[in-house]
Amino acid sequence: MINRYLKWSQKEYSLKQRLLALIPAGLLFVILLPGGLIILSGYLDRWLALPALDMGDFNALLVMLLIPGGFGLALWSIQSQLSIGHGTPLPMMATQKLIITKPFNYCRNPMALGTILGYLGIAICSESLAAVGLVILFSAILLAYIKKYEEEEMAMRFGDEYIAYRKSTPFLIPRFG
């Protein structure tokens, strides 16, 4: 699998090609997955007889912070990958340059963090305990994948520069300052 990533990363693509490739990924992550999360969690909540996740006004506050903040961070990360890294989040159009500037200097995986926070906001908005559980499960799988495959591939592609970056920058929980 790592060899496939390395092969893919050696080809450069134009900005137009990269933007076009992001359209189906955007549809998946912005429409299909959130919709699937809401539909599946509704069935799970009923099947497991779970109570609604209703924390009153706190729900609304969390939703207003998590959805725009999370997806905003994810979009900022993608924009950096397009403009600075000359790539995309898609493995077949990987960045050509290691990005160590904002937002990647706060943590190594700001796109994953943003996506997790955004989906958590959607789960809270739907008042579904099952949705929160699914987001946690999805997050654990995503982070394990990043740790096992992406970090190894990044070390092979960018060598000592990435290893130094990995040592100085947190994996997921941002460090400011």
Residue pairs with C-beta under 8 A, 6 or more apart in sequence:
1 149
2 149
2 152
2 153
2 156
4 91
5 91
5 94
5 149
5 153
6 153
6 156
6 157
8 91
8 92
8 93
8 94
9 87
9 91
9 94
9 95
9 96
9 153
9 157
12 86
12 96
13 21
13 87
13 93
15 82
17 93
18 82
18 87
18 88
18 93
19 82
21 88
21 90
21 92
21 93
22 78
22 88
22 90
25 88
25 89
25 90
29 115
30 71
33 119
34 119
34 122
37 119
37 122
37 123
37 126
37 131
37 134
37 135
38 122
38 126
38 128
38 131
40 130
40 134
41 123
41 126
41 128
41 130
41 131
41 133
41 134
42 126
42 128
42 130
44 50
44 128
44 130
44 133
44 134
45 52
45 128
45 129
45 130
45 131
48 130
50 128
50 129
50 130
51 129
52 127
52 128
52 129
53 59
53 123
53 124
53 127
53 128
53 129
53 132
54 127
55 62
59 124
59 125
59 127
62 121
62 124
63 121
63 124
63 125
65 121
66 117
66 118
66 120
66 121
66 124
67 118
67 121
67 122
67 125
69 114
69 117
69 118
70 113
70 114
70 115
70 116
70 117
70 118
70 119
70 120
70 121
71 114
71 115
71 118
72 114
73 103
73 110
73 111
73 113
73 114
73 117
74 110
74 111
74 114
74 115
74 118
75 114
76 102
76 103
76 110
76 114
77 89
77 103
77 104
77 110
77 111
77 114
78 88
78 89
78 111
80 99
80 101
80 102
80 103
80 104
81 87
81 88
81 89
81 95
81 99
81 111
82 88
84 95
84 97
84 99
84 101
85 95
85 96
85 97
85 98
85 99
86 95
86 96
86 97
87 93
87 94
87 95
87 96
87 97
88 94
88 95
89 111
94 157
98 154
98 158
98 161
98 162
98 165
100 165
100 169
103 110
104 110
104 169
105 169
106 169
106 170
106 174
106 175
106 176
107 113
107 169
107 170
107 171
107 172
107 173
107 174
107 175
108 165
108 166
108 169
108 170
108 171
108 172
109 143
109 146
109 171
109 172
110 174
112 139
112 142
112 143
112 146
112 172
113 172
113 174
115 142
116 135
116 138
116 139
116 142
119 135
119 138
120 132
120 135
122 131
122 135
123 131
123 132
123 134
123 135
124 132
143 171
143 172
147 171
151 166
154 162
154 166
155 162
155 163
155 166
158 165
169 175
